[in-house]
């Protein structure tokens, strides 16, 4: 688990033990939180990039469109 920020909101990046191919970014909202998950769903083909970096990027892109 790692503290971070998403669009100036407190956030956490983390992985679950039962999902080693995925990464989550959870960030604060007035009504609770939002969670963005990125995961490899297939073992076929190359895996290019880091799923935690992707999750952070997608969360940052979504955050301005979500309630604060």
mmCIF file of the N, C-alpha and C atoms, coordinates in Angstrom:
data_MODEL
# 
_entry.id   MODEL 
# 
loop_
_atom_site.group_PDB 
_atom_site.id 
_atom_site.type_symbol 
_atom_site.label_atom_id 
_atom_site.label_alt_id 
_atom_site.label_comp_id 
_atom_site.label_asym_id 
_atom_site.label_entity_id 
_atom_site.label_seq_id 
_atom_site.pdbx_PDB_ins_code 
_atom_site.Cartn_x 
_atom_site.Cartn_y 
_atom_site.Cartn_z 
_atom_site.occupancy 
_atom_site.B_iso_or_equiv 
_atom_site.pdbx_formal_charge 
_atom_site.auth_seq_id 
_atom_site.auth_comp_id 
_atom_site.auth_asym_id 
_atom_site.auth_atom_id 
_atom_site.pdbx_PDB_model_num 
ATOM 1   N N  . UNK A 1 1  ? 0.854   -1.168  0.000   1.00 0.00 ? 1  UNK A N  1 
ATOM 2   C CA . UNK A 1 1  ? 0.000   0.000   0.000   1.00 0.00 ? 1  UNK A CA 1 
ATOM 3   C C  . UNK A 1 1  ? 0.903   1.235   0.000   1.00 0.00 ? 1  UNK A C  1 
ATOM 4   N N  . UNK A 1 2  ? 0.506   2.223   -0.805  1.00 0.00 ? 2  UNK A N  1 
ATOM 5   C CA . UNK A 1 2  ? 1.312   3.436   -0.925  1.00 0.00 ? 2  UNK A CA 1 
ATOM 6   C C  . UNK A 1 2  ? 0.396   4.655   -0.965  1.00 0.00 ? 2  UNK A C  1 
ATOM 7   N N  . UNK A 1 3  ? 0.713   5.654   -0.151  1.00 0.00 ? 3  UNK A N  1 
ATOM 8   C CA . UNK A 1 3  ? -0.027  6.915   -0.181  1.00 0.00 ? 3  UNK A CA 1 
ATOM 9   C C  . UNK A 1 3  ? 0.341   7.679   -1.446  1.00 0.00 ? 3  UNK A C  1 
ATOM 10  N N  . UNK A 1 4  ? -0.651  8.339   -2.017  1.00 0.00 ? 4  UNK A N  1 
ATOM 11  C CA . UNK A 1 4  ? -0.431  9.158   -3.199  1.00 0.00 ? 4  UNK A CA 1 
ATOM 12  C C  . UNK A 1 4  ? -1.537  10.207  -3.258  1.00 0.00 ? 4  UNK A C  1 
ATOM 13  N N  . UNK A 1 5  ? -1.633  10.925  -4.336  1.00 0.00 ? 5  UNK A N  1 
ATOM 14  C CA . UNK A 1 5  ? -2.740  11.847  -4.570  1.00 0.00 ? 5  UNK A CA 1 
ATOM 15  C C  . UNK A 1 5  ? -3.255  11.643  -5.987  1.00 0.00 ? 5  UNK A C  1 
ATOM 16  N N  . UNK A 1 6  ? -4.527  11.927  -6.152  1.00 0.00 ? 6  UNK A N  1 
ATOM 17  C CA . UNK A 1 6  ? -5.173  11.896  -7.463  1.00 0.00 ? 6  UNK A CA 1 
ATOM 18  C C  . UNK A 1 6  ? -5.928  13.200  -7.604  1.00 0.00 ? 6  UNK A C  1 
ATOM 19  N N  . UNK A 1 7  ? -5.480  14.055  -8.497  1.00 0.00 ? 7  UNK A N  1 
ATOM 20  C CA . UNK A 1 7  ? -6.122  15.357  -8.719  1.00 0.00 ? 7  UNK A CA 1 
ATOM 21  C C  . UNK A 1 7  ? -6.324  16.104  -7.399  1.00 0.00 ? 7  UNK A C  1 
ATOM 22  N N  . UNK A 1 8  ? -5.283  16.195  -6.606  1.00 0.00 ? 8  UNK A N  1 
ATOM 23  C CA . UNK A 1 8  ? -5.287  16.881  -5.306  1.00 0.00 ? 8  UNK A CA 1 
ATOM 24  C C  . UNK A 1 8  ? -6.154  16.212  -4.252  1.00 0.00 ? 8  UNK A C  1 
ATOM 25  N N  . UNK A 1 9  ? -6.558  14.975  -4.467  1.00 0.00 ? 9  UNK A N  1 
ATOM 26  C CA . UNK A 1 9  ? -7.321  14.231  -3.461  1.00 0.00 ? 9  UNK A CA 1 
ATOM 27  C C  . UNK A 1 9  ? -6.404  13.179  -2.832  1.00 0.00 ? 9  UNK A C  1 
ATOM 28  N N  . UNK A 1 10 ? -6.528  12.964  -1.521  1.00 0.00 ? 10 UNK A N  1 
ATOM 29  C CA . UNK A 1 10 ? -5.758  11.887  -0.897  1.00 0.00 ? 10 UNK A CA 1 
ATOM 30  C C  . UNK A 1 10 ? -6.128  10.553  -1.550  1.00 0.00 ? 10 UNK A C  1 
ATOM 31  N N  . UNK A 1 11 ? -5.132  9.703   -1.756  1.00 0.00 ? 11 UNK A N  1 
ATOM 32  C CA . UNK A 1 11 ? -5.375  8.434   -2.435  1.00 0.00 ? 11 UNK A CA 1 
ATOM 33  C C  . UNK A 1 11 ? -4.407  7.364   -1.948  1.00 0.00 ? 11 UNK A C  1 
ATOM 34  N N  . UNK A 1 12 ? -4.763  6.117   -2.243  1.00 0.00 ? 12 UNK A N  1 
ATOM 35  C CA . UNK A 1 12 ? -3.916  4.961   -1.949  1.00 0.00 ? 12 UNK A CA 1 
ATOM 36  C C  . UNK A 1 12 ? -3.785  4.119   -3.204  1.00 0.00 ? 12 UNK A C  1 
ATOM 37  N N  . UNK A 1 13 ? -2.610  3.592   -3.422  1.00 0.00 ? 13 UNK A N  1 
ATOM 38  C CA . UNK A 1 13 ? -2.380  2.609   -4.474  1.00 0.00 ? 13 UNK A CA 1 
ATOM 39  C C  . UNK A 1 13 ? -2.079  1.297   -3.769  1.00 0.00 ? 13 UNK A C  1 
ATOM 40  N N  . UNK A 1 14 ? -2.743  0.224   -4.190  1.00 0.00 ? 14 UNK A N  1 
ATOM 41  C CA . UNK A 1 14 ? -2.517  -1.050  -3.510  1.00 0.00 ? 14 UNK A CA 1 
ATOM 42  C C  . UNK A 1 14 ? -2.831  -2.229  -4.423  1.00 0.00 ? 14 UNK A C  1 
ATOM 43  N N  . UNK A 1 15 ? -2.333  -3.386  -4.015  1.00 0.00 ? 15 UNK A N  1 
ATOM 44  C CA . UNK A 1 15 ? -2.601  -4.651  -4.694  1.00 0.00 ? 15 UNK A CA 1 
ATOM 45  C C  . UNK A 1 15 ? -3.238  -5.589  -3.691  1.00 0.00 ? 15 UNK A C  1 
ATOM 46  N N  . UNK A 1 16 ? -4.024  -6.531  -4.187  1.00 0.00 ? 16 UNK A N  1 
ATOM 47  C CA . UNK A 1 16 ? -4.603  -7.558  -3.327  1.00 0.00 ? 16 UNK A CA 1 
ATOM 48  C C  . UNK A 1 16 ? -3.828  -8.854  -3.510  1.00 0.00 ? 16 UNK A C  1 
ATOM 49  N N  . UNK A 1 17 ? -3.666  -9.598  -2.433  1.00 0.00 ? 17 UNK A N  1 
ATOM 50  C CA . UNK A 1 17 ? -2.915  -10.854 -2.492  1.00 0.00 ? 17 UNK A CA 1 
ATOM 51  C C  . UNK A 1 17 ? -3.511  -11.840 -3.491  1.00 0.00 ? 17 UNK A C  1 
ATOM 52  N N  . UNK A 1 18 ? -4.843  -11.859 -3.596  1.00 0.00 ? 18 UNK A N  1 
ATOM 53  C CA . UNK A 1 18 ? -5.491  -12.826 -4.490  1.00 0.00 ? 18 UNK A CA 1 
ATOM 54  C C  . UNK A 1 18 ? -5.596  -12.327 -5.932  1.00 0.00 ? 18 UNK A C  1 
ATOM 55  N N  . UNK A 1 19 ? -5.044  -11.144 -6.225  1.00 0.00 ? 19 UNK A N  1 
ATOM 56  C CA . UNK A 1 19 ? -5.051  -10.598 -7.583  1.00 0.00 ? 19 UNK A CA 1 
ATOM 57  C C  . UNK A 1 19 ? -3.674  -10.006 -7.897  1.00 0.00 ? 19 UNK A C  1 
ATOM 58  N N  . UNK A 1 20 ? -2.654  -10.852 -8.047  1.00 0.00 ? 20 UNK A N  1 
ATOM 59  C CA . UNK A 1 20 ? -1.299  -10.345 -8.266  1.00 0.00 ? 20 UNK A CA 1 
ATOM 60  C C  . UNK A 1 20 ? -1.118  -9.625  -9.603  1.00 0.00 ? 20 UNK A C  1 
ATOM 61  N N  . UNK A 1 21 ? -2.062  -9.803  -10.525 1.00 0.00 ? 21 UNK A N  1 
ATOM 62  C CA . UNK A 1 21 ? -1.969  -9.156  -11.837 1.00 0.00 ? 21 UNK A CA 1 
ATOM 63  C C  . UNK A 1 21 ? -2.736  -7.845  -11.895 1.00 0.00 ? 21 UNK A C  1 
ATOM 64  N N  . UNK A 1 22 ? -3.249  -7.380  -10.760 1.00 0.00 ? 22 UNK A N  1 
ATOM 65  C CA . UNK A 1 22 ? -4.038  -6.156  -10.751 1.00 0.00 ? 22 UNK A CA 1 
ATOM 66  C C  . UNK A 1 22 ? -3.494  -5.131  -9.776  1.00 0.00 ? 22 UNK A C  1 
ATOM 67  N N  . UNK A 1 23 ? -3.977  -3.909  -9.931  1.00 0.00 ? 23 UNK A N  1 
ATOM 68  C CA . UNK A 1 23 ? -3.607  -2.826  -9.022  1.00 0.00 ? 23 UNK A CA 1 
ATOM 69  C C  . UNK A 1 23 ? -4.809  -1.892  -8.873  1.00 0.00 ? 23 UNK A C  1 
ATOM 70  N N  . UNK A 1 24 ? -4.971  -1.359  -7.677  1.00 0.00 ? 24 UNK A N  1 
ATOM 71  C CA . UNK A 1 24 ? -6.082  -0.474  -7.355  1.00 0.00 ? 24 UNK A CA 1 
ATOM 72  C C  . UNK A 1 24 ? -5.569  0.902   -6.974  1.00 0.00 ? 24 UNK A C  1 
ATOM 73  N N  . UNK A 1 25 ? -6.342  1.918   -7.317  1.00 0.00 ? 25 UNK A N  1 
ATOM 74  C CA . UNK A 1 25 ? -6.121  3.269   -6.810  1.00 0.00 ? 25 UNK A CA 1 
ATOM 75  C C  . UNK A 1 25 ? -7.458  3.722   -6.239  1.00 0.00 ? 25 UNK A C  1 
ATOM 76  N N  . UNK A 1 26 ? -7.466  4.018   -4.955  1.00 0.00 ? 26 UNK A N  1 
ATOM 77  C CA . UNK A 1 26 ? -8.672  4.501   -4.278  1.00 0.00 ? 26 UNK A CA 1 
ATOM 78  C C  . UNK A 1 26 ? -8.426  5.949   -3.876  1.00 0.00 ? 26 UNK A C  1 
ATOM 79  N N  . UNK A 1 27 ? -9.416  6.806   -4.163  1.00 0.00 ? 27 UNK A N  1 
ATOM 80  C CA . UNK A 1 27 ? -9.246  8.213   -3.801  1.00 0.00 ? 27 UNK A CA 1 
ATOM 81  C C  . UNK A 1 27 ? -10.497 8.772   -3.174  1.00 0.00 ? 27 UNK A C  1 
ATOM 82  N N  . UNK A 1 28 ? -10.287 9.777   -2.343  1.00 0.00 ? 28 UNK A N  1 
ATOM 83  C CA . UNK A 1 28 ? -11.335 10.335  -1.502  1.00 0.00 ? 28 UNK A CA 1 
ATOM 84  C C  . UNK A 1 28 ? -12.409 11.063  -2.300  1.00 0.00 ? 28 UNK A C  1 
ATOM 85  N N  . UNK A 1 29 ? -13.618 10.970  -1.776  1.00 0.00 ? 29 UNK A N  1 
ATOM 86  C CA . UNK A 1 29 ? -14.768 11.724  -2.273  1.00 0.00 ? 29 UNK A CA 1 
ATOM 87  C C  . UNK A 1 29 ? -15.637 12.047  -1.062  1.00 0.00 ? 29 UNK A C  1 
ATOM 88  N N  . UNK A 1 30 ? -16.420 13.087  -1.151  1.00 0.00 ? 30 UNK A N  1 
ATOM 89  C CA . UNK A 1 30 ? -17.248 13.495  -0.014  1.00 0.00 ? 30 UNK A CA 1 
ATOM 90  C C  . UNK A 1 30 ? -18.156 12.353  0.450   1.00 0.00 ? 30 UNK A C  1 
ATOM 91  N N  . UNK A 1 31 ? -18.690 11.595  -0.484  1.00 0.00 ? 31 UNK A N  1 
ATOM 92  C CA . UNK A 1 31 ? -19.601 10.516  -0.131  1.00 0.00 ? 31 UNK A CA 1 
ATOM 93  C C  . UNK A 1 31 ? -18.883 9.213   0.206   1.00 0.00 ? 31 UNK A C  1 
ATOM 94  N N  . UNK A 1 32 ? -17.558 9.204   0.167   1.00 0.00 ? 32 UNK A N  1 
ATOM 95  C CA . UNK A 1 32 ? -16.795 8.004   0.496   1.00 0.00 ? 32 UNK A CA 1 
ATOM 96  C C  . UNK A 1 32 ? -15.512 7.949   -0.296  1.00 0.00 ? 32 UNK A C  1 
ATOM 97  N N  . UNK A 1 33 ? -15.516 7.127   -1.349  1.00 0.00 ? 33 UNK A N  1 
ATOM 98  C CA . UNK A 1 33 ? -14.320 7.031   -2.185  1.00 0.00 ? 33 UNK A CA 1 
ATOM 99  C C  . UNK A 1 33 ? -14.672 6.464   -3.547  1.00 0.00 ? 33 UNK A C  1 
ATOM 100 N N  . UNK A 1 34 ? -13.741 6.626   -4.463  1.00 0.00 ? 34 UNK A N  1 
ATOM 101 C CA . UNK A 1 34 ? -13.802 5.977   -5.768  1.00 0.00 ? 34 UNK A CA 1 
ATOM 102 C C  . UNK A 1 34 ? -12.613 5.041   -5.852  1.00 0.00 ? 34 UNK A C  1 
ATOM 103 N N  . UNK A 1 35 ? -12.789 3.962   -6.585  1.00 0.00 ? 35 UNK A N  1 
ATOM 104 C CA . UNK A 1 35 ? -11.720 2.995   -6.743  1.00 0.00 ? 35 UNK A CA 1 
ATOM 105 C C  . UNK A 1 35 ? -11.577 2.647   -8.214  1.00 0.00 ? 35 UNK A C  1 
ATOM 106 N N  . UNK A 1 36 ? -10.363 2.716   -8.711  1.00 0.00 ? 36 UNK A N  1 
ATOM 107 C CA . UNK A 1 36 ? -10.057 2.354   -10.094 1.00 0.00 ? 36 UNK A CA 1 
ATOM 108 C C  . UNK A 1 36 ? -9.168  1.117   -10.042 1.00 0.00 ? 36 UNK A C  1 
ATOM 109 N N  . UNK A 1 37 ? -9.530  0.112   -10.815 1.00 0.00 ? 37 UNK A N  1 
ATOM 110 C CA . UNK A 1 37 ? -8.759  -1.135  -10.840 1.00 0.00 ? 37 UNK A CA 1 
ATOM 111 C C  . UNK A 1 37 ? -8.288  -1.394  -12.263 1.00 0.00 ? 37 UNK A C  1 
ATOM 112 N N  . UNK A 1 38 ? -7.032  -1.759  -12.388 1.00 0.00 ? 38 UNK A N  1 
ATOM 113 C CA . UNK A 1 38 ? -6.475  -2.201  -13.668 1.00 0.00 ? 38 UNK A CA 1 
ATOM 114 C C  . UNK A 1 38 ? -5.906  -3.593  -13.427 1.00 0.00 ? 38 UNK A C  1 
ATOM 115 N N  . UNK A 1 39 ? -6.213  -4.507  -14.349 1.00 0.00 ? 39 UNK A N  1 
ATOM 116 C CA . UNK A 1 39 ? -5.734  -5.876  -14.190 1.00 0.00 ? 39 UNK A CA 1 
ATOM 117 C C  . UNK A 1 39 ? -5.524  -6.518  -15.546 1.00 0.00 ? 39 UNK A C  1 
ATOM 118 N N  . UNK A 1 40 ? -4.512  -7.362  -15.633 1.00 0.00 ? 40 UNK A N  1 
ATOM 119 C CA . UNK A 1 40 ? -4.336  -8.184  -16.826 1.00 0.00 ? 40 UNK A CA 1 
ATOM 120 C C  . UNK A 1 40 ? -5.358  -9.300  -16.744 1.00 0.00 ? 40 UNK A C  1 
ATOM 121 N N  . UNK A 1 41 ? -6.164  -9.487  -17.777 1.00 0.00 ? 41 UNK A N  1 
ATOM 122 C CA . UNK A 1 41 ? -7.197  -10.518 -17.736 1.00 0.00 ? 41 UNK A CA 1 
ATOM 123 C C  . UNK A 1 41 ? -6.873  -11.703 -18.627 1.00 0.00 ? 41 UNK A C  1 
ATOM 124 N N  . UNK A 1 42 ? -5.742  -11.661 -19.305 1.00 0.00 ? 42 UNK A N  1 
ATOM 125 C CA . UNK A 1 42 ? -5.362  -12.748 -20.189 1.00 0.00 ? 42 UNK A CA 1 
ATOM 126 C C  . UNK A 1 42 ? -3.868  -12.994 -20.065 1.00 0.00 ? 42 UNK A C  1 
ATOM 127 N N  . UNK A 1 43 ? -3.487  -14.220 -20.192 1.00 0.00 ? 43 UNK A N  1 
ATOM 128 C CA . UNK A 1 43 ? -2.064  -14.553 -20.173 1.00 0.00 ? 43 UNK A CA 1 
ATOM 129 C C  . UNK A 1 43 ? -1.472  -14.546 -21.569 1.00 0.00 ? 43 UNK A C  1 
ATOM 130 N N  . UNK A 1 44 ? -2.303  -14.266 -22.572 1.00 0.00 ? 44 UNK A N  1 
ATOM 131 C CA . UNK A 1 44 ? -1.834  -14.262 -23.954 1.00 0.00 ? 44 UNK A CA 1 
ATOM 132 C C  . UNK A 1 44 ? -1.267  -12.896 -24.317 1.00 0.00 ? 44 UNK A C  1 
ATOM 133 N N  . UNK A 1 45 ? -0.242  -12.912 -25.126 1.00 0.00 ? 45 UNK A N  1 
ATOM 134 C CA . UNK A 1 45 ? 0.343   -11.663 -25.599 1.00 0.00 ? 45 UNK A CA 1 
ATOM 135 C C  . UNK A 1 45 ? 1.228   -11.017 -24.563 1.00 0.00 ? 45 UNK A C  1 
ATOM 136 N N  . UNK A 1 46 ? 1.988   -10.020 -24.985 1.00 0.00 ? 46 UNK A N  1 
ATOM 137 C CA . UNK A 1 46 ? 2.910   -9.352  -24.066 1.00 0.00 ? 46 UNK A CA 1 
ATOM 138 C C  . UNK A 1 46 ? 2.171   -8.432  -23.090 1.00 0.00 ? 46 UNK A C  1 
ATOM 139 N N  . UNK A 1 47 ? 2.716   -8.312  -21.921 1.00 0.00 ? 47 UNK A N  1 
ATOM 140 C CA . UNK A 1 47 ? 2.206   -7.378  -20.909 1.00 0.00 ? 47 UNK A CA 1 
ATOM 141 C C  . UNK A 1 47 ? 3.143   -6.187  -20.904 1.00 0.00 ? 47 UNK A C  1 
ATOM 142 N N  . UNK A 1 48 ? 2.668   -5.107  -21.436 1.00 0.00 ? 48 UNK A N  1 
ATOM 143 C CA . UNK A 1 48 ? 3.507   -3.918  -21.571 1.00 0.00 ? 48 UNK A CA 1 
ATOM 144 C C  . UNK A 1 48 ? 2.997   -2.853  -20.612 1.00 0.00 ? 48 UNK A C  1 
ATOM 145 N N  . UNK A 1 49 ? 3.872   -2.384  -19.757 1.00 0.00 ? 49 UNK A N  1 
ATOM 146 C CA . UNK A 1 49 ? 3.506   -1.340  -18.816 1.00 0.00 ? 49 UNK A CA 1 
ATOM 147 C C  . UNK A 1 49 ? 3.247   -1.879  -17.427 1.00 0.00 ? 49 UNK A C  1 
ATOM 148 N N  . UNK A 1 50 ? 3.156   -0.969  -16.494 1.00 0.00 ? 50 UNK A N  1 
ATOM 149 C CA . UNK A 1 50 ? 2.917   -1.290  -15.090 1.00 0.00 ? 50 UNK A CA 1 
ATOM 150 C C  . UNK A 1 50 ? 1.452   -1.008  -14.758 1.00 0.00 ? 50 UNK A C  1 
ATOM 151 N N  . UNK A 1 51 ? 0.745   -1.992  -14.215 1.00 0.00 ? 51 UNK A N  1 
ATOM 152 C CA . UNK A 1 51 ? -0.684  -1.810  -13.948 1.00 0.00 ? 51 UNK A CA 1 
ATOM 153 C C  . UNK A 1 51 ? -0.959  -0.725  -12.903 1.00 0.00 ? 51 UNK A C  1 
ATOM 154 N N  . UNK A 1 52 ? -0.060  -0.534  -11.940 1.00 0.00 ? 52 UNK A N  1 
ATOM 155 C CA . UNK A 1 52 ? -0.274  0.530   -10.952 1.00 0.00 ? 52 UNK A CA 1 
ATOM 156 C C  . UNK A 1 52 ? -0.119  1.913   -11.584 1.00 0.00 ? 52 UNK A C  1 
ATOM 157 N N  . UNK A 1 53 ? 0.835   2.054   -12.479 1.00 0.00 ? 53 UNK A N  1 
ATOM 158 C CA . UNK A 1 53 ? 0.974   3.326   -13.196 1.00 0.00 ? 53 UNK A CA 1 
ATOM 159 C C  . UNK A 1 53 ? -0.253  3.583   -14.069 1.00 0.00 ? 53 UNK A C  1 
ATOM 160 N N  . UNK A 1 54 ? -0.758  2.535   -14.711 1.00 0.00 ? 54 UNK A N  1 
ATOM 161 C CA . UNK A 1 54 ? -1.963  2.685   -15.543 1.00 0.00 ? 54 UNK A CA 1 
ATOM 162 C C  . UNK A 1 54 ? -3.158  3.076   -14.692 1.00 0.00 ? 54 UNK A C  1 
ATOM 163 N N  . UNK A 1 55 ? -3.337  2.417   -13.547 1.00 0.00 ? 55 UNK A N  1 
ATOM 164 C CA . UNK A 1 55 ? -4.474  2.730   -12.671 1.00 0.00 ? 55 UNK A CA 1 
ATOM 165 C C  . UNK A 1 55 ? -4.404  4.172   -12.199 1.00 0.00 ? 55 UNK A C  1 
ATOM 166 N N  . UNK A 1 56 ? -3.219  4.641   -11.846 1.00 0.00 ? 56 UNK A N  1 
ATOM 167 C CA . UNK A 1 56 ? -3.053  6.037   -11.411 1.00 0.00 ? 56 UNK A CA 1 
ATOM 168 C C  . UNK A 1 56 ? -3.380  7.004   -12.537 1.00 0.00 ? 56 UNK A C  1 
ATOM 169 N N  . UNK A 1 57 ? -2.942  6.680   -13.738 1.00 0.00 ? 57 UNK A N  1 
ATOM 170 C CA . UNK A 1 57 ? -3.214  7.538   -14.898 1.00 0.00 ? 57 UNK A CA 1 
ATOM 171 C C  . UNK A 1 57 ? -4.722  7.610   -15.179 1.00 0.00 ? 57 UNK A C  1 
ATOM 172 N N  . UNK A 1 58 ? -5.396  6.472   -15.159 1.00 0.00 ? 58 UNK A N  1 
ATOM 173 C CA . UNK A 1 58 ? -6.836  6.455   -15.424 1.00 0.00 ? 58 UNK A CA 1 
ATOM 174 C C  . UNK A 1 58 ? -7.605  7.180   -14.320 1.00 0.00 ? 58 UNK A C  1 
ATOM 175 N N  . UNK A 1 59 ? -7.196  6.986   -13.071 1.00 0.00 ? 59 UNK A N  1 
ATOM 176 C CA . UNK A 1 59 ? -7.858  7.674   -11.951 1.00 0.00 ? 59 UNK A CA 1 
ATOM 177 C C  . UNK A 1 59 ? -7.718  9.181   -12.104 1.00 0.00 ? 59 UNK A C  1 
ATOM 178 N N  . UNK A 1 60 ? -6.536  9.648   -12.456 1.00 0.00 ? 60 UNK A N  1 
ATOM 179 C CA . UNK A 1 60 ? -6.307  11.084  -12.648 1.00 0.00 ? 60 UNK A CA 1 
ATOM 180 C C  . UNK A 1 60 ? -7.156  11.630  -13.788 1.00 0.00 ? 60 UNK A C  1 
ATOM 181 N N  . UNK A 1 61 ? -7.347  10.836  -14.832 1.00 0.00 ? 61 UNK A N  1 
ATOM 182 C CA . UNK A 1 61 ? -8.175  11.270  -15.964 1.00 0.00 ? 61 UNK A CA 1 
ATOM 183 C C  . UNK A 1 61 ? -9.657  11.324  -15.600 1.00 0.00 ? 61 UNK A C  1 
ATOM 184 N N  . UNK A 1 62 ? -10.094 10.397  -14.770 1.00 0.00 ? 62 UNK A N  1 
ATOM 185 C CA . UNK A 1 62 ? -11.506 10.344  -14.371 1.00 0.00 ? 62 UNK A CA 1 
ATOM 186 C C  . UNK A 1 62 ? -11.873 11.357  -13.284 1.00 0.00 ? 62 UNK A C  1 
ATOM 187 N N  . UNK A 1 63 ? -10.960 11.615  -12.373 1.00 0.00 ? 63 UNK A N  1 
ATOM 188 C CA . UNK A 1 63 ? -11.256 12.412  -11.177 1.00 0.00 ? 63 UNK A CA 1 
ATOM 189 C C  . UNK A 1 63 ? -11.946 13.752  -11.450 1.00 0.00 ? 63 UNK A C  1 
ATOM 190 N N  . UNK A 1 64 ? -11.540 14.531  -12.447 1.00 0.00 ? 64 UNK A N  1 
ATOM 191 C CA . UNK A 1 64 ? -12.215 15.814  -12.662 1.00 0.00 ? 64 UNK A CA 1 
ATOM 192 C C  . UNK A 1 64 ? -13.691 15.684  -13.052 1.00 0.00 ? 64 UNK A C  1 
ATOM 193 N N  . UNK A 1 65 ? -14.104 14.512  -13.483 1.00 0.00 ? 65 UNK A N  1 
ATOM 194 C CA . UNK A 1 65 ? -15.474 14.286  -13.918 1.00 0.00 ? 65 UNK A CA 1 
ATOM 195 C C  . UNK A 1 65 ? -16.343 13.638  -12.855 1.00 0.00 ? 65 UNK A C  1 
ATOM 196 N N  . UNK A 1 66 ? -15.763 13.384  -11.685 1.00 0.00 ? 66 UNK A N  1 
ATOM 197 C CA . UNK A 1 66 ? -16.469 12.715  -10.599 1.00 0.00 ? 66 UNK A CA 1 
ATOM 198 C C  . UNK A 1 66 ? -16.744 13.694  -9.470  1.00 0.00 ? 66 UNK A C  1 
ATOM 199 N N  . UNK A 1 67 ? -17.798 13.448  -8.677  1.00 0.00 ? 67 UNK A N  1 
ATOM 200 C CA . UNK A 1 67 ? -18.080 14.340  -7.541  1.00 0.00 ? 67 UNK A CA 1 
ATOM 201 C C  . UNK A 1 67 ? -16.900 14.402  -6.586  1.00 0.00 ? 67 UNK A C  1 
ATOM 202 N N  . UNK A 1 68 ? -16.697 15.592  -6.031  1.00 0.00 ? 68 UNK A N  1 
ATOM 203 C CA . UNK A 1 68 ? -15.616 15.762  -5.049  1.00 0.00 ? 68 UNK A CA 1 
ATOM 204 C C  . UNK A 1 68 ? -16.097 15.259  -3.738  1.00 0.00 ? 68 UNK A C  1 
# 
